[in-house]
């Protein structure tokens, strides 16, 4: 059974930091592209960051330089370190994994507010 379990969401002040984790199981993690998407209230889901099997990373322009995605294939885990948070980063953050199929987690809420 495929499972992507996100954790680490919560509340942060503008300028603060949060670290999201995603523990994966049920598929070959090392062979998978992993990523994070987010969906703000009333908005469509959007790409945030991705990390390929070889460690190559990609970021949305809105988070580049502030967010860092990383992975550990031994732990089957991907992280999203979010620094210099802004109110517009408020959203539900979803972990994704993709091989031939695409998998999604249930999401974790991030609220950035003073």
N, CA, C and O of each residue as an XYZ file, in Angstrom:
456
protein
N       0.841     -1.185      0.000
C       0.000      0.000      0.000
C       0.882      1.243      0.000
O       1.753      1.399      0.856
N       0.647      2.125     -0.969
C       1.428      3.344     -1.071
C       0.973      4.342     -0.004
O      -0.221      4.545      0.217
N       1.944      4.948      0.637
C       1.623      5.966      1.627
C       2.661      7.073      1.577
O       3.864      6.815      1.531
N       2.179      8.310      1.587
C       3.024      9.494      1.720
C       2.482     10.258      2.916
O       1.374     10.792      2.877
N       3.270     10.303      3.971
C       2.802     10.907      5.218
C       3.568     12.189      5.481
O       4.748     12.162      5.832
N       2.878     13.326      5.307
C       3.500     14.624      5.573
C       3.397     14.986      7.045
O       2.464     14.585      7.741
N       4.373     15.748      7.498
C       4.351     16.283      8.854
C       5.165     17.571      8.875
O       5.900     17.874      7.935
N       5.023     18.319      9.957
C       5.824     19.518     10.123
C       5.116     20.813      9.832
O       5.689     21.888     10.014
N       3.879     20.736      9.382
C       3.139     21.965      9.141
C       2.748     22.632     10.445
O       2.912     22.069     11.527
N       2.235     23.825     10.324
C       1.819     24.562     11.515
C       1.814     26.045     11.231
O       1.616     26.490     10.100
N       2.036     26.789     12.280
C       1.998     28.256     12.197
C       3.400     28.816     12.324
O       4.219     28.322     13.099
N       3.658     29.850     11.552
C       4.930     30.553     11.645
C       4.685     32.030     11.397
O       3.751     32.407     10.691
N       5.518     32.845     11.975
C       5.454     34.287     11.727
C       6.142     34.608     10.404
O       7.017     33.860      9.966
N       5.762     35.697      9.772
C       6.503     36.138      8.580
C       7.982     36.277      8.893
O       8.361     36.849      9.915
N       8.806     35.754      8.015
C      10.241     35.740      8.237
C      10.728     34.497      8.953
O      11.934     34.275      9.061
N       9.816     33.696      9.437
C      10.172     32.496     10.170
C      10.445     31.307      9.259
O      10.500     31.434      8.036
N      10.614     30.151      9.890
C      10.963     28.930      9.170
C      10.110     27.757      9.636
O       9.665     27.707     10.783
N       9.901     26.840      8.744
C       9.283     25.551      9.036
C       9.965     24.496      8.180
O      10.498     24.798      7.112
N       9.945     23.272      8.651
C      10.500     22.157      7.883
C       9.441     21.077      7.751
O       8.976     20.520      8.745
N       9.072     20.794      6.536
C       8.109     19.738      6.260
C       8.845     18.437      5.953
O       9.906     18.431      5.329
N       8.253     17.341      6.407
C       8.791     16.015      6.127
C       7.735     15.179      5.422
O       6.535     15.383      5.610
N       8.191     14.246      4.618
C       7.285     13.325      3.931
C       7.926     11.943      3.960
O       8.952     11.709      3.321
N       7.318     11.046      4.696
C       7.798      9.673      4.785
C       7.021      8.821      3.794
O       5.791      8.784      3.820
N       7.749      8.139      2.923
C       7.123      7.372      1.844
C       7.261      5.874      2.077
O       8.243      5.410      2.655
N       6.273      5.133      1.623
C       6.324      3.683      1.692
C       5.431      3.099      0.607
O       4.514      3.754      0.111
N       5.720      1.848      0.248
C       4.863      1.147     -0.697
C       5.272      1.281     -2.153
O       4.607      0.731     -3.030
N       6.353      1.999     -2.428
C       6.874      2.085     -3.792
C       8.391      2.298     -3.703
O       8.930      2.560     -2.627
N       9.059      2.183     -4.839
C      10.517      2.277     -4.849
C      10.927      3.738     -4.820
O      10.997      4.409     -5.850
N      11.193      4.205     -3.629
C      11.463      5.625     -3.405
C      12.655      6.111     -4.229
O      12.594      7.172     -4.851
N      13.727      5.338     -4.231
C      14.952      5.789     -4.892
C      14.765      5.979     -6.394
O      15.511      6.731     -7.022
N      13.790      5.314     -6.964
C      13.528      5.409     -8.402
C      12.485      6.468     -8.744
O      12.067      6.593     -9.895
N      12.075      7.222     -7.742
C      10.947      8.144     -7.905
C      11.379      9.604     -7.882
O      12.256     10.009     -7.119
N      10.730     10.378     -8.746
C      10.804     11.822     -8.603
C       9.915     12.186     -7.419
O       8.809     11.665     -7.281
N      10.402     13.080     -6.570
C       9.635     13.512     -5.412
C       9.433     15.015     -5.486
O      10.255     15.736     -6.051
N       8.342     15.475     -4.917
C       8.091     16.903     -4.987
C       7.095     17.382     -3.953
O       6.482     16.605     -3.221
N       6.963     18.692     -3.928
C       5.983     19.352     -3.069
C       5.136     20.293     -3.928
O       5.648     21.028     -4.773
N       3.850     20.246     -3.686
C       2.910     21.187     -4.262
C       2.189     21.876     -3.107
O       2.271     21.435     -1.961
N       1.490     22.947     -3.417
C       0.686     23.612     -2.393
C      -0.587     24.162     -3.003
O      -0.670     24.440     -4.200
N      -1.577     24.309     -2.132
C      -2.851     24.878     -2.551
C      -3.318     25.862     -1.499
O      -3.623     25.485     -0.368
N      -3.369     27.114     -1.879
C      -3.853     28.159     -0.981
C      -5.380     28.213     -1.072
O      -5.961     27.774     -2.064
N      -6.020     28.746     -0.045
C      -7.484     28.854     -0.063
C      -7.974     29.596     -1.300
O      -7.528     30.706     -1.592
N      -8.896     28.968     -2.022
C      -9.462     29.595     -3.205
C      -8.584     29.584     -4.428
O      -8.938     30.155     -5.459
N      -7.430     28.932     -4.323
C      -6.494     28.910     -5.439
C      -6.318     27.490     -5.966
O      -6.716     26.520     -5.321
N      -5.717     27.385     -7.148
C      -5.409     26.074     -7.693
C      -4.104     25.557     -7.083
O      -3.269     26.320     -6.598
N      -3.969     24.253     -7.128
C      -2.746     23.646     -6.631
C      -1.586     24.041     -7.538
O      -1.734     24.074     -8.760
N      -0.422     24.344     -6.938
C       0.732     24.770     -7.719
C       1.989     24.040     -7.286
O       2.129     23.620     -6.137
N       2.888     23.905     -8.227
C       4.187     23.286     -7.974
C       5.021     24.186     -7.074
O       5.033     25.407     -7.230
N       5.718     23.563     -6.132
C       6.613     24.296     -5.234
C       8.069     23.900     -5.493
O       8.911     24.750     -5.784
N       8.351     22.612     -5.386
C       9.730     22.147     -5.551
C       9.727     20.676     -5.916
O       8.817     19.929     -5.560
N      10.769     20.276     -6.637
C      10.909     18.877     -7.012
C      12.357     18.433     -6.916
O      13.277     19.237     -7.073
N      12.551     17.162     -6.659
C      13.896     16.603     -6.619
C      13.878     15.284     -7.365
O      13.092     14.385     -7.067
N      14.770     15.194     -8.350
C      14.803     14.002     -9.191
C      15.616     12.892     -8.537
O      16.204     13.080     -7.472
N      15.638     11.750     -9.180
C      16.330     10.595     -8.625
C      17.823     10.872     -8.439
O      18.436     10.337     -7.516
N      18.405     11.688     -9.292
C      19.840     11.966     -9.206
C      20.154     13.150     -8.291
O      21.307     13.567     -8.176
N      19.115     13.686     -7.639
C      19.312     14.798     -6.716
C      19.125     16.170     -7.332
O      19.186     17.174     -6.622
N      18.900     16.238     -8.628
C      18.633     17.522     -9.276
C      17.366     18.143     -8.698
O      16.355     17.463     -8.525
N      17.429     19.428     -8.402
C      16.289     20.099     -7.791
C      15.716     21.179     -8.706
O      16.420     21.741     -9.546
N      14.438     21.453     -8.528
C      13.729     22.475     -9.283
C      12.816     23.214     -8.322
O      12.251     22.621     -7.403
N      12.678     24.506     -8.540
C      11.859     25.324     -7.645
C      10.955     26.264     -8.437
O      11.299     26.711     -9.531
N       9.806     26.546     -7.866
C       8.973     27.605     -8.402
C       9.672     28.932     -8.153
O      10.328     29.098     -7.124
N       9.544     29.879     -9.074
C      10.217     31.172     -8.892
C       9.850     31.848     -7.574
O      10.675     32.556     -6.995
N       8.638     31.643     -7.098
C       8.176     32.318     -5.891
C       8.872     31.823     -4.631
O       8.840     32.510     -3.609
N       9.497     30.657     -4.674
C      10.141     30.115     -3.470
C      11.648     29.937     -3.647
O      12.344     29.628     -2.680
N      12.156     30.122     -4.842
C      13.582     29.909     -5.089
C      14.411     30.837     -4.218
O      14.150     32.038     -4.145
N      15.416     30.265     -3.557
C      16.257     31.038     -2.660
C      15.757     31.055     -1.232
O      16.485     31.454     -0.322
N      14.518     30.627     -1.023
C      13.948     30.589      0.329
C      13.666     29.160      0.785
O      13.815     28.840      1.964
N      13.263     28.308     -0.144
C      12.933     26.920      0.180
C      14.017     25.990     -0.364
O      14.640     26.265     -1.390
N      14.221     24.888      0.349
C      15.181     23.872     -0.081
C      14.550     22.496      0.046
O      14.057     22.122      1.110
N      14.571     21.752     -1.044
C      14.069     20.375     -1.019
C      15.258     19.427     -0.946
O      16.295     19.661     -1.566
N      15.092     18.357     -0.181
C      16.153     17.365     -0.060
C      15.521     15.996      0.142
O      14.334     15.887      0.447
N      16.320     14.963     -0.029
C      15.802     13.599      0.107
C      16.885     12.704      0.681
O      18.080     12.972      0.554
N      16.429     11.633      1.315
C      17.315     10.582      1.803
C      16.719      9.261      1.357
O      15.684      8.832      1.867
N      17.372      8.622      0.408
C      16.823      7.379     -0.148
C      16.910      6.218      0.848
O      16.180      5.236      0.710
N      17.774      6.314      1.826
C      17.844      5.261      2.843
C      16.689      5.368      3.827
O      16.235      4.369      4.384
N      16.224      6.589      4.031
C      15.124      6.823      4.973
C      13.776      6.928      4.277
O      12.740      7.052      4.931
N      13.791      6.877      2.926
C      12.541      7.036      2.154
C      11.804      8.307      2.565
O      10.588      8.302      2.753
N      12.549      9.376      2.698
C      11.984     10.628      3.188
C      12.448     11.795      2.325
O      13.587     11.840      1.861
N      11.536     12.731      2.127
C      11.856     13.979      1.454
C      11.442     15.121      2.382
O      10.428     15.037      3.076
N      12.240     16.185      2.382
C      11.992     17.323      3.241
C      11.834     18.601      2.409
O      12.323     18.699      1.284
N      11.148     19.555      2.988
C      11.084     20.888      2.416
C      11.400     21.873      3.528
O      10.583     22.096      4.421
N      12.590     22.462      3.471
C      12.975     23.487      4.426
C      12.494     24.825      3.898
O      12.867     25.240      2.801
N      11.670     25.494      4.679
C      11.075     26.758      4.251
C      11.568     27.875      5.157
O      11.267     27.899      6.351
N      12.319     28.787      4.590
C      12.848     29.932      5.330
C      12.257     31.229      4.794
O      11.666     31.256      3.714
N      12.420     32.282      5.547
C      11.923     33.609      5.137
C      10.476     33.531      4.671
O      10.111     34.040      3.611
N       9.672     32.883      5.489
C       8.280     32.650      5.111
C       7.516     33.959      4.963
O       7.763     34.936      5.670
N       6.581     33.944      4.021
C       5.720     35.091      3.753
C       4.266     34.663      3.925
O       3.942     33.477      3.879
N       3.407     35.644      4.122
C       1.991     35.319      4.299
C       1.447     34.571      3.081
O       0.561     33.726      3.209
N       1.977     34.885      1.914
C       1.496     34.211      0.703
C       1.954     32.759      0.591
O       1.561     32.060     -0.343
N       2.774     32.301      1.523
C       3.139     30.884      1.571
C       2.086     30.061      2.308
O       2.176     28.834      2.345
N       1.102     30.716      2.886
C       0.026     30.009      3.575
C      -0.719     29.120      2.594
O      -1.229     29.593      1.579
N      -0.778     27.821      2.903
C      -1.400     26.855      1.999
C      -1.367     25.476      2.636
O      -0.724     25.264      3.663
N      -2.066     24.552      2.014
C      -1.885     23.150      2.326
C      -0.784     22.629      1.409
O      -0.849     22.794      0.191
N       0.216     22.007      1.997
C       1.361     21.501      1.248
C       1.231     19.988      1.077
O       0.988     19.254      2.035
N       1.399     19.546     -0.167
C       1.258     18.141     -0.505
C       2.579     17.569     -1.003
O       3.289     18.190     -1.793
N       2.881     16.392     -0.527
C       4.036     15.637     -1.003
C       3.587     14.761     -2.172
O       2.494     14.195     -2.153
N       4.432     14.658     -3.174
C       4.130     13.786     -4.315
C       5.317     12.899     -4.632
O       6.473     13.255     -4.404
N       4.993     11.738     -5.163
C       6.015     10.820     -5.644
C       5.585     10.272     -6.985
O       4.406      9.982     -7.187
N       6.523     10.126     -7.904
C       6.151      9.676     -9.237
C       7.166      8.703     -9.804
O       8.366      8.978     -9.842
N       6.668      7.574    -10.239
C       7.438      6.646    -11.060
C       6.651      6.540    -12.364
O       6.574      7.512    -13.115
N       6.085      5.411    -12.634
C       5.129      5.311    -13.744
C       3.773      5.845    -13.311
O       2.980      6.294    -14.138
N       3.517      5.795    -12.030
C       2.298      6.339    -11.437
C       2.657      7.514    -10.557
O       3.815      7.695    -10.180
N       1.655      8.312    -10.233
C       1.870      9.464     -9.378
C       1.092      9.274     -8.082
O      -0.068      8.862     -8.090
N       1.746      9.581     -6.978
C       1.156      9.403     -5.662
C       1.107     10.738     -4.937
O       1.965     11.598     -5.139
N       0.087     10.903     -4.084
C      -0.077     12.140     -3.330
C      -0.318     11.842     -1.866
O      -0.969     10.858     -1.514
N       0.217     12.705     -1.017
C      -0.102     12.636      0.393
C      -1.389     13.373      0.697
O      -2.027     13.924     -0.200
N      -1.768     13.381      1.971
C      -3.020     14.010      2.384
C      -2.858     15.516      2.605
O      -3.846     16.250      2.654
N      -1.624     15.967      2.736
C      -1.381     17.395      2.901
C      -1.166     17.791      4.343
O      -1.660     17.149      5.269
N      -0.415     18.866      4.510
C      -0.195     19.442      5.832
C      -0.338     20.956      5.702
O       0.179     21.565      4.765
N      -1.049     21.551      6.660
C      -1.372     22.966      6.577
C      -0.234     23.822      7.098
O       0.341     23.530      8.147
N       0.090     24.870      6.373
C       1.073     25.865      6.802
C       0.378     27.219      6.825
O      -0.208     27.647      5.830
N       0.449     27.881      7.964
C      -0.122     29.218      8.114
C       0.991     30.171      8.504
O       1.687     29.960      9.497
N       1.152     31.220      7.714
C       2.157     32.244      8.002
C       1.415     33.533      8.307
O       0.799     34.137      7.430
N       1.485     33.942      9.562
C       0.747     35.124     10.001
C       1.385     35.667     11.258
O       1.982     34.931     12.043
N       1.249     36.967     11.435
C       1.809     37.585     12.645
C       0.787     37.574     13.761
O       1.069     38.050     14.861
